[in-house]
C-alpha cells in the first residue's frame, strides 16, 4: 500500500478528504502546544505563516480536477439510488429529483426535518444530503423500507423526548451556534454563510423550499446551486 506521503508527491490534494485535513497536515505538535486550539493552528497555516499553502479556492479546484475526483464522479454517475423506485411521497420525490446533482457536486441540499425516530421519539435536525449520499445507501429510503430521520452524526440534531442534542461538521458545511442571528451554516467551499431562519434571506445562490409530505411531519430543503460558484 502506498504511503500518504507518496500519494501527496504524486497528487498534492487527492489524499486529503477536505481543506481542513490539508491544513492539519501542516500543523506541528509544537503549534498545538503553543496555540492550544487546532482552529488557531489552522489559521496560522492558512495565512501563510508556515510556508506556501494553497488557498481554499485553489485546493477545491485541484481537488475537483484530480484523477481520484474524476474517478469518484464517474462511479457516482453509474447508479442512482432512486433509479427504478416508484417514489410517491412529495419529499422523497424531491430528493430523487436532486440526487444526481448532489452526487455530481452541482448542488448541495440542506434538509431540515422534524419527525419521530424508530423509538417513537420526536427528533429534528439538519442533514447534508450530498454528504449522506456519499456515506449511506439511499435505496432503502426511496423504496420505503427505511425512514430518513436526523441523527447525532448529522449537522444538527435534537431529541425532544430526552433533550439530547448533537452537532457535527459534514464534508460541505460547518454549523455556527454563537452568532447573534442564531443558527447558521458556513459553506466550506467558499466560507459563505447559509441562514436557516425562514424570516431571512438564506444567502447567495440559495433556494428554500417547504415540502408537504404524507410521511414526514415537517420538511424544508435549502438548495445551493454550485454551478454558479
Rosetta silent file (secondary structure, phi, psi, omega in degrees, C-alpha in Angstrom):
SEQUENCE: XXXXXXXXXXXXXXXXXXXXXXXXXXXXXXXXXXXXXXXXXXXXXXXXXXXXXXXXXXXXXXXXXXXXXXXXXXXXXXXXXXXXXXXXXXXXXXXXXXXXXXXXXXXXXXXXXXXXXXXXXXXXXXXXXXXXXXXXXXXXXXXXXXXXXXXXXXXXXXXXXXXXXXXXXXXXXXXXXXXXXXXXXXXXXXXXXXXXXXXXXXXXXXXXXXXXXXXXXXXXXXXXXXXXX
SCORE:     score description
SCORE:     0.000 S_00000001
   1 L     0.000  132.806 -179.531    0.000    0.000    0.000 S_00000001
   2 L   -71.543  146.133  178.700    1.362    3.414   -0.957 S_00000001
   3 L   -76.658  162.392  176.883    2.028    5.855    1.833 S_00000001
   4 H   -63.245  -34.861  179.581    0.189    9.135    2.217 S_00000001
   5 H   -64.372  -40.885  178.995    3.491   10.908    1.549 S_00000001
   6 H   -64.159  -44.577  177.730    3.915    9.104   -1.805 S_00000001
   7 H   -62.112  -36.112 -178.463    0.374    9.997   -2.843 S_00000001
   8 H   -65.071  -39.147  178.828    0.981   13.578   -1.788 S_00000001
   9 H   -67.372  -34.680 -178.475    4.001   13.865   -4.102 S_00000001
  10 H   -78.821  -40.689 -177.126    2.017   12.431   -6.993 S_00000001
  11 L  -144.813  100.702 -168.987   -1.192   14.369   -6.396 S_00000001
  12 L   -60.713  -15.207 -176.022   -0.910   17.137   -3.730 S_00000001
  13 L  -120.760  -18.830 -171.102   -4.615   17.174   -2.799 S_00000001
  14 L   -64.815  -25.038 -177.186   -6.122   13.757   -3.538 S_00000001
  15 L   -84.519   -2.044  179.746   -5.009   12.217   -0.234 S_00000001
  16 L  -106.845  133.937 -176.570   -6.869   14.843    1.805 S_00000001
  17 L   -74.221  -28.743  177.818  -10.610   14.480    2.417 S_00000001
  18 L  -159.461 -179.491 -175.446  -11.155   18.263    2.729 S_00000001
  19 H   -64.730  -37.998  179.149   -9.377   21.601    3.169 S_00000001
  20 H   -62.318  -39.356  177.843   -9.234   21.271    6.958 S_00000001
  21 H   -63.865  -38.702  177.316   -7.488   17.910    6.579 S_00000001
  22 H   -62.607  -46.379  178.636   -4.993   19.563    4.208 S_00000001
  23 H   -64.443  -39.658 -179.548   -4.263   22.353    6.716 S_00000001
  24 H   -60.421  -30.086 -178.495   -3.968   19.841    9.571 S_00000001
  25 L   -66.761  -18.341 -178.925   -1.207   18.053    7.652 S_00000001
  26 L  -102.927   -2.504  177.261    0.943   21.176    8.043 S_00000001
  27 L   -83.865  132.978 -179.518    0.217   21.709   11.750 S_00000001
  28 L  -101.829  160.125  175.100    3.016   20.530   14.066 S_00000001
  29 H   -56.470  -32.387  178.955    2.789   19.327   17.689 S_00000001
  30 H   -67.112  -37.499  176.350    4.697   22.488   18.651 S_00000001
  31 H   -59.550  -46.721 -178.227    1.990   24.645   17.034 S_00000001
  32 H   -66.986  -32.939  179.783   -0.675   22.903   19.079 S_00000001
  33 H   -64.340  -44.058 -176.949    1.381   23.217   22.252 S_00000001
  34 H   -83.624  -36.235 -175.131    1.645   26.997   21.990 S_00000001
  35 H   -90.702  -18.426  175.769   -1.697   27.799   20.329 S_00000001
  36 L    72.761  -44.692 -175.696   -3.768   25.220   22.301 S_00000001
  37 L  -106.329  137.877  179.793   -6.587   25.126   19.713 S_00000001
  38 H   -63.556  -36.041 -178.891   -6.448   23.311   16.382 S_00000001
  39 H   -61.824  -38.850  179.099   -8.548   26.075   14.743 S_00000001
  40 H   -67.452  -39.053  178.584   -5.897   28.677   15.643 S_00000001
  41 H   -65.943  -38.005  177.161   -3.137   26.450   14.265 S_00000001
  42 H   -61.907  -43.602  179.885   -5.092   26.033   11.026 S_00000001
  43 H   -61.325  -38.664  177.769   -5.418   29.800   10.667 S_00000001
  44 H   -59.068  -44.368  179.031   -1.662   30.149   11.159 S_00000001
  45 H   -68.071  -47.079 -175.045   -1.097   27.730    8.283 S_00000001
  46 H   -60.961  -34.353 -177.992   -3.853   29.195    6.081 S_00000001
  47 L   -83.956    7.782  171.882   -2.444   32.732    6.362 S_00000001
  48 L    86.941   12.141 -178.418    0.905   31.591    5.022 S_00000001
  49 L   -80.151   -4.469 -179.698    2.950   31.646    8.212 S_00000001
  50 L  -117.621   24.732 -179.194    4.069   28.046    7.622 S_00000001
  51 L   103.730 -167.613 -178.375    5.286   28.463    4.035 S_00000001
  52 L   -70.811  123.873 -177.875    3.448   28.223    0.712 S_00000001
  53 L  -133.395  138.329  176.839   -0.100   26.982    1.250 S_00000001
  54 L   -66.738  141.209  172.389   -2.949   26.544   -1.204 S_00000001
  55 L   -74.172  167.450  178.779   -5.946   28.807   -0.678 S_00000001
  56 H   -58.181  -43.625 -179.258   -9.350   27.183   -0.197 S_00000001
  57 H   -64.285  -42.950  178.988  -10.326   28.030   -3.785 S_00000001
  58 H   -63.671  -41.819  178.766   -7.067   26.626   -5.181 S_00000001
  59 H   -60.840  -47.957 -178.765   -7.463   23.467   -3.105 S_00000001
  60 H   -63.396  -38.926  179.234  -11.059   22.896   -4.283 S_00000001
  61 H   -64.620  -43.742  178.955  -10.094   23.496   -7.925 S_00000001
  62 H   -69.502  -36.686  178.935   -7.219   20.986   -7.749 S_00000001
  63 H   -62.358  -44.444 -179.139   -9.360   18.524   -5.804 S_00000001
  64 H   -66.573  -30.001 -177.826  -12.082   18.680   -8.474 S_00000001
  65 H   -91.921   -5.168 -176.723   -9.515   18.204  -11.249 S_00000001
  66 L   -70.532  151.618  179.596   -7.602   15.372   -9.551 S_00000001
  67 H   -56.676  -36.730 -179.305   -7.742   11.856  -11.041 S_00000001
  68 H   -65.873  -38.546  178.581   -9.347   10.491   -7.857 S_00000001
  69 H   -67.411  -39.442  178.261  -12.171   13.048   -8.052 S_00000001
  70 H   -61.832  -44.850  178.049  -12.744   12.228  -11.711 S_00000001
  71 H   -63.504  -38.960 -179.963  -12.989    8.510  -10.924 S_00000001
  72 H   -61.991  -45.028 -179.932  -15.305    9.282   -7.999 S_00000001
  73 H   -67.232  -38.684  178.790  -17.680   11.275  -10.188 S_00000001
  74 H   -63.353  -41.360  179.240  -17.601    8.643  -12.900 S_00000001
  75 H   -66.025  -37.507 -176.885  -18.524    5.940  -10.396 S_00000001
  76 H   -71.526  -25.182 -178.455  -21.320    8.040   -8.936 S_00000001
  77 L   -79.146  -11.013 -175.404  -22.941    8.638  -12.322 S_00000001
  78 L   -71.931  -41.084 -174.700  -23.370    4.907  -12.954 S_00000001
  79 L  -139.150  132.248  173.017  -26.183    4.240  -10.490 S_00000001
  80 L  -105.109  137.460 -179.111  -28.739    6.403   -8.700 S_00000001
  81 L   -62.562  -29.242 -178.541  -30.343    5.010   -5.543 S_00000001
  82 L   -83.148   -9.524 -177.190  -33.714    6.359   -6.692 S_00000001
  83 L   -62.857  127.955  178.252  -33.468    4.667  -10.098 S_00000001
  84 L    83.035   -3.054  179.995  -36.319    2.195  -10.637 S_00000001
  85 L   -88.743  137.528  176.928  -38.117    3.170   -7.422 S_00000001
  86 L   -86.194   83.319 -174.394  -41.804    4.060   -7.567 S_00000001
  87 L   -84.377  119.475 -176.901  -41.479    7.203   -5.459 S_00000001
  88 L  -106.234  -39.245 -175.709  -44.874    8.578   -4.401 S_00000001
  89 L   -68.712  141.592 -177.628  -44.252   10.890   -1.439 S_00000001
  90 H   -58.326  -42.221 -178.417  -43.538   14.540   -2.281 S_00000001
  91 H   -66.516  -47.288  179.171  -40.451   14.702   -0.072 S_00000001
  92 H   -64.399  -34.088  176.570  -38.894   11.515   -1.431 S_00000001
  93 H   -66.569  -38.380  177.347  -39.693   12.691   -4.946 S_00000001
  94 H   -63.914  -39.202  176.730  -37.939   15.981   -4.191 S_00000001
  95 H   -65.891  -40.489  179.182  -34.871   14.050   -3.001 S_00000001
  96 H   -62.163  -39.944  179.598  -34.930   11.879   -6.126 S_00000001
  97 H   -65.710  -26.979 -177.636  -35.015   14.984   -8.309 S_00000001
  98 H   -98.640   -6.424 -171.460  -31.944   16.351   -6.513 S_00000001
  99 H   -59.966  -52.754 -175.565  -29.976   13.109   -6.184 S_00000001
 100 H   -61.284  -44.692 -179.288  -27.866   13.266   -9.334 S_00000001
 101 H   -62.767  -37.696  177.727  -26.959   16.948   -8.899 S_00000001
 102 H   -70.366  -35.989  178.570  -25.906   16.322   -5.273 S_00000001
 103 H   -68.561  -35.093 -176.324  -23.837   13.298   -6.256 S_00000001
 104 H   -87.586   -3.928 -179.665  -22.068   15.214   -9.022 S_00000001
 105 L    80.674   12.386  177.606  -21.326   18.267   -6.896 S_00000001
 106 L   -82.240  -17.272 -177.927  -23.566   20.543   -8.962 S_00000001
 107 E  -151.261  146.804  166.884  -25.791   21.159   -5.944 S_00000001
 108 E  -123.003  129.661 -178.175  -25.708   20.760   -2.181 S_00000001
 109 E  -114.051  126.166  177.013  -29.061   20.368   -0.430 S_00000001
 110 E  -102.035  124.282 -174.946  -29.511   21.008    3.257 S_00000001
 111 E  -109.108  124.196  169.162  -32.566   19.229    4.697 S_00000001
 112 E   -99.342  131.260 -179.083  -34.381   20.307    7.853 S_00000001
 113 E  -134.707  145.136  169.306  -36.595   17.560    9.251 S_00000001
 114 E  -134.912  121.202 -178.151  -38.878   17.054   12.231 S_00000001
 115 E  -165.494 -173.624  178.578  -40.386   13.626   12.736 S_00000001
 116 E   -99.279  140.649  176.268  -40.376   10.550   15.010 S_00000001
 117 L   -84.091 -172.716 -176.273  -37.467    8.113   15.117 S_00000001
 118 L   -65.564  -17.645  178.243  -37.771    4.313   15.322 S_00000001
 119 L   -93.198    1.775 -178.852  -38.396    4.584   19.081 S_00000001
 120 L    82.215    9.626  179.867  -41.292    6.973   18.568 S_00000001
 121 L   -88.287  138.009  178.581  -39.299    9.926   19.933 S_00000001
 122 E   -74.630  126.509  179.040  -39.678   13.311   18.268 S_00000001
 123 E  -131.084  155.596  175.335  -36.399   14.417   16.694 S_00000001
 124 E  -145.291  163.252  179.380  -35.377   17.296   14.472 S_00000001
 125 E   166.182  179.693 -179.495  -32.217   18.426   12.758 S_00000001
 126 E  -114.718  132.320 -178.196  -30.341   19.412    9.628 S_00000001
 127 E  -117.393  130.577  170.984  -28.970   16.848    7.164 S_00000001
 128 E   -83.604  103.503 -173.378  -26.337   17.488    4.497 S_00000001
 129 H   -61.524  -45.248 -179.056  -27.938   15.468    1.684 S_00000001
 130 H   -60.714  -40.241  179.608  -24.810   15.320   -0.509 S_00000001
 131 H   -67.144  -42.612  179.148  -22.741   14.097    2.441 S_00000001
 132 H   -63.319  -38.189  179.178  -25.310   11.444    3.390 S_00000001
 133 H   -62.105  -31.855  179.834  -25.397   10.200   -0.213 S_00000001
 134 H   -74.395  -26.364 -170.579  -21.643    9.650   -0.005 S_00000001
 135 H  -112.114   -8.808 -177.299  -21.824    7.708    3.250 S_00000001
 136 L  -135.662  155.266  172.101  -25.148    5.817    3.073 S_00000001
 137 L   -86.327  116.548 -176.391  -27.162    3.636    0.721 S_00000001
 138 L   -91.537   -1.823  179.538  -30.333    5.602   -0.032 S_00000001
 139 H   -57.147  -42.257  178.397  -32.149    2.806   -1.878 S_00000001
 140 H   -62.343  -30.313  178.497  -33.991    1.690    1.325 S_00000001
 141 H   -71.213  -47.102 -178.001  -35.246    5.259    1.820 S_00000001
 142 H   -67.874  -30.907 -179.616  -36.520    5.644   -1.744 S_00000001
 143 H   -82.200  -11.281 -179.759  -38.121    2.196   -1.705 S_00000001
 144 L    89.087    2.076  179.699  -39.896    2.911    1.590 S_00000001
 145 L   -75.170  -20.070 -177.165  -38.151    0.129    3.531 S_00000001
 146 L  -141.706  147.397 -178.743  -36.454    2.663    5.799 S_00000001
 147 L  -104.512  132.493  179.329  -37.373    6.142    7.029 S_00000001
 148 L   -80.251  123.457  175.361  -34.941    9.044    6.811 S_00000001
 149 L  -139.708  153.673  176.203  -34.549   10.912   10.116 S_00000001
 150 L   -65.061  148.265  177.552  -31.814   13.184   11.537 S_00000001
 151 L  -132.200  171.888 -177.980  -29.235   11.501   13.752 S_00000001
 152 L   -59.602  -21.620 -179.554  -26.458   12.575   16.147 S_00000001
 153 L   -88.287   -2.282  178.560  -23.874   12.384   13.343 S_00000001
 154 L   -80.646  176.971 -177.214  -25.722   14.917   11.179 S_00000001
 155 L   -54.713  -44.465 -178.252  -25.033   18.660   11.071 S_00000001
 156 E  -148.661  135.806 -175.040  -27.517   19.414   13.816 S_00000001
 157 E  -146.467  138.367  174.626  -29.668   17.047   15.892 S_00000001
 158 E  -144.892  128.323  176.229  -32.099   17.381   18.792 S_00000001
 159 E   -99.405  111.739 -174.281  -34.164   14.723   20.521 S_00000001
 160 L   -73.853  -18.594 -178.857  -37.199   16.460   22.030 S_00000001
 161 L   -78.589  -49.901 -179.212  -38.075   13.474   24.213 S_00000001
 162 L  -106.295    4.800  175.633  -34.824   13.079   26.126 S_00000001
 163 L    58.565   36.368  175.334  -33.457   16.569   25.289 S_00000001
 164 E   -93.446  131.481  178.294  -30.225   15.209   23.812 S_00000001
 165 E  -124.293  155.684  178.701  -28.529   17.443   21.256 S_00000001
 166 E  -157.233  157.848  175.229  -25.526   16.945   18.977 S_00000001
 167 E  -149.557  156.943 -177.843  -23.813   18.619   16.050 S_00000001
 168 L  -158.344  148.801  173.777  -21.120   17.721   13.584 S_00000001
 169 L   -77.824  147.922  174.201  -19.357   19.143   10.547 S_00000001
 170 L  -110.749 -174.697  178.831  -20.037   17.498    7.190 S_00000001
 171 L   -70.742  -15.328 -176.533  -17.957   17.477    4.017 S_00000001
 172 L  -116.664  -28.478 -172.338  -19.797   20.620    2.857 S_00000001
 173 E  -134.074  155.046  174.899  -20.973   22.585    5.904 S_00000001
 174 E  -129.019  124.081  179.359  -19.966   23.638    9.390 S_00000001
 175 E   -71.557  143.618  177.189  -22.623   24.695   11.951 S_00000001
 176 E  -123.047  116.594 -176.326  -22.221   28.062   13.688 S_00000001
 177 L  -101.509  -31.835 -172.367  -24.052   28.430   17.008 S_00000001
 178 L   -91.258   56.035 -179.065  -22.503   31.504   18.642 S_00000001
 179 L  -124.909  141.554 -179.285  -23.941   34.119   16.275 S_00000001
 180 L   -58.066  -27.841 -179.208  -26.421   36.919   17.117 S_00000001
 181 L   -84.238    4.404 -179.505  -28.632   35.833   14.202 S_00000001
 182 L    92.032 -156.903 -176.559  -28.979   32.313   15.612 S_00000001
 183 L   -66.796  127.219  176.121  -28.013   29.053   13.932 S_00000001
 184 E  -130.078  164.532  173.819  -26.026   29.492   10.722 S_00000001
 185 E  -128.359  132.494  177.100  -24.048   27.155    8.474 S_00000001
 186 E   -96.083  127.194  178.345  -20.731   28.003    6.847 S_00000001
 187 E   -80.038  121.910 -173.108  -20.152   26.523    3.430 S_00000001
 188 L   -65.063  -30.424 -174.087  -16.654   25.031    3.432 S_00000001
 189 L   -63.208  -39.498 -176.210  -16.013   25.590   -0.252 S_00000001
 190 L  -138.865    9.338  178.194  -16.034   29.388   -0.074 S_00000001
 191 L    65.557   14.957  175.761  -16.892   30.255    3.573 S_00000001
 192 L   -73.432  153.357 -173.060  -20.245   31.787    2.571 S_00000001
 193 E  -102.014  135.196  175.051  -22.970   31.754    5.216 S_00000001
 194 E  -107.625  122.163  179.388  -26.328   29.979    4.984 S_00000001
 195 E   -99.850  119.001 -175.709  -29.068   31.459    7.185 S_00000001
 196 L   -92.065    0.061  177.453  -31.753   28.893    8.048 S_00000001
 197 L   -66.888  120.566 -177.647  -34.130   31.408    9.670 S_00000001
 198 L   -62.968  -16.342  179.332  -37.306   31.285    7.498 S_00000001
 199 L   -86.150   -5.650 -175.762  -37.784   35.048    8.035 S_00000001
 200 L  -116.429  159.180  172.155  -34.402   35.818    6.445 S_00000001
 201 L   -66.997  126.083 -176.081  -32.859   35.522    3.009 S_00000001
 202 L   -64.336  -27.418 -179.313  -30.980   32.178    3.138 S_00000001
 203 L   138.273  175.361 -177.106  -27.989   33.545    1.235 S_00000001
 204 L   -65.866  135.649  177.386  -26.466   33.925   -2.200 S_00000001
 205 L    61.014   26.002 -179.611  -27.398   31.244   -4.794 S_00000001
 206 E  -117.643  144.879  179.853  -29.652   29.516   -2.240 S_00000001
 207 E  -131.408  129.629  179.815  -33.300   28.497   -2.566 S_00000001
 208 E  -102.794  132.805  179.941  -35.598   27.457    0.298 S_00000001
 209 E  -132.038  122.741  172.408  -38.480   25.013   -0.350 S_00000001
 210 E   -87.498  124.278 -174.155  -41.099   23.888    2.161 S_00000001
 211 E  -110.090  123.475  175.922  -42.146   20.365    1.145 S_00000001
 212 L   -81.928  123.213 -176.259  -45.541   18.906    2.058 S_00000001
 213 L  -127.125  142.156  175.267  -45.099   15.230    2.890 S_00000001
 214 L   -85.870   -8.792 -176.919  -47.515   12.470    3.789 S_00000001
 215 L  -109.621  -23.156 -174.520  -44.763   10.563    5.575 S_00000001
 216 L  -123.217  143.004 -174.138  -42.864   13.271    7.460 S_00000001
 217 L   -65.945  -46.684 -176.315  -44.179   15.890    9.898 S_00000001
 218 E  -151.134  126.302 -178.346  -42.140   18.876    8.706 S_00000001
 219 E  -138.160  132.909  172.204  -39.581   19.174    5.896 S_00000001
 220 E  -132.104  136.447  177.866  -37.687   22.137    4.437 S_00000001
 221 E  -118.626  129.286  175.709  -34.993   21.846    1.753 S_00000001
 222 E  -112.850  115.632 -176.614  -32.395   24.552    1.131 S_00000001
 223 E  -102.608  134.506  174.470  -30.612   24.112   -2.195 S_00000001
 224 E  -113.414  119.863  179.345  -27.308   25.700   -3.087 S_00000001
 225 E   -78.947  110.153 -177.552  -26.530   25.892   -6.793 S_00000001
 226 H   -82.016  -13.384 -177.652  -22.829   25.003   -7.080 S_00000001
 227 H   -70.418  -17.774 -179.132  -22.649   25.712  -10.830 S_00000001
 228 H   -92.328   -3.269 -178.107  -22.540   29.455  -10.122 S_00000001
 229 L   -75.638    0.000    0.000  -19.527   29.166   -7.791 S_00000001
